[in-house]
Amino acid sequence: MPSDTLPHRNIANIISTQFMHHFPDESLSISGSLAVNHHNRNSDIDLLYLSEKLSNNFKIVFYYQEIRIYIVCLNRAVLLRESYQNWLQYYNCSIFSYLTSAISCYDPH
């Protein structure tokens, strides 16, 4: 099935619209296979939420229309204070691909 007929982009748009409504001063990016247009029917949706208001970095995982949504929530200042070794273990080294492939879908700054 061609990637343009899959629901992933539509679902990412729904989620980003909700983020813009509830968190108008924060940033949200699409990452992973959807960001580089290599997603398929079995792909999840990877999002990167950046906020200076977060006291910790964390991830949220849930399903929407049977597609796994994975949101990494980061505060850059907290990330720099944390132990990189712990960070890499917690996120299985995937944080680098998250950051390098991210495409902003909403950034008020």
Secondary structure, DSSP 4 states (H G I P E B T S, - for coil): --GGGSSHHHHHHHHHHHHHHH-TTSEEEEEHHHHTT---TT--EEEEEE-TT-SS-EEEEEEETTEEEEEEEE-HHHHHHS-HHHHHHHTTTTHHHHHHH-EEEE---
